[in-house]
Amino acid sequence: MNHHRPDPLEHAPLGRESAYPERYDPALLYPIPRAANRAPLGIAEGPLPFVGEDEWHAFEASWLNGRGKPVVAVARFRLPADSPNLIESKSWKLYLNSFNQTRFASREAVIETLERDLAAAAGAPVAVALLEVDDEALMPRRLPGECLDELDIAVEAYTPSAEHLAVGDEIVEETLHSHLLKSNCPVTGQPDWGSVLIRYRGPKLDREGLLRYLIGYRQHQDFHEHCVEHIFMDLLTHARPERLLVLARYVRRGGLDISPWRATPGERPPEPLRLARQ
């Protein structure tokens, strides 16, 4: 007997024509269970093999104050990796748009509303901050460590293969990064451009093989969060580092950017890490 597995994206707004919301509506948020995409990576239900967050920035956040005057901000959200759901990006954008003609008594009231609604959709607390549009935290920085992108390699495959990941006998502690990360939206097929940072302690990774592996996501279709978890699990399984951090900074689309990171317990990303093309 064939059992039909429901498609979590069947009713998502992504890839569909959507009306511009005229008033505040938390029902616009569309949660997607993380479990279905984790199972193929060998991540079973229960304790996760990593810690991490999905950091979002919304550059088109606006609302009306109590007298009807517009307020603008850049909103930063931090969604924990152990939340049962992620939130589909177009639904998040539509939800934020529903604030545009809604009056709030204070910034604190906006934050409280965002935290309540996003936590309900994600199934876990979501940290919210509202930044001024010229806040120094938004100024571009450079990724730390050594860039792999000048390696003169031949590339023939554009789907991810962990066979490219090789290590030597030397134990090292190093930080590497690449700006050649590209994946594609699993619904619309639109390109998602990004940079990825890998910090680890363990057997030294073959750098050419690592770059080929990262370039392998170029025709891969998946959400940003799942790509980072895929990279993390492949490195954890095939390189067997003692400590590992994988962080991606994706270029914004529709006024939103997503920067997920996953790490072994005790590791955290360096901050701040906004890049010029974000």
Secondary structure as UniProt FT lines:
FT   TURN            8..11
FT   TURN            14..15
FT   HELIX           26..28
FT   STRAND          31..33
FT   HELIX           35..38
FT   HELIX           39..41
FT   STRAND          51..64
FT   TURN            66..67
FT   STRAND          70..80
FT   TURN            81..82
FT   STRAND          85..87
FT   HELIX           89..97
FT   TURN            98..101
FT   HELIX           107..122
FT   STRAND          127..131
FT   TURN            133..134
FT   HELIX           136..138
FT   STRAND          146..147
FT   TURN            149..150
FT   HELIX           162..164
FT   STRAND          167..184
FT   TURN            186..188
FT   STRAND          191..205
FT   HELIX           207..215
FT   HELIX           216..219
FT   HELIX           224..238
FT   STRAND          243..250
FT   TURN            254..255
FT   STRAND          256..263
FT   TURN            265..266
FT   TURN            276..277
//
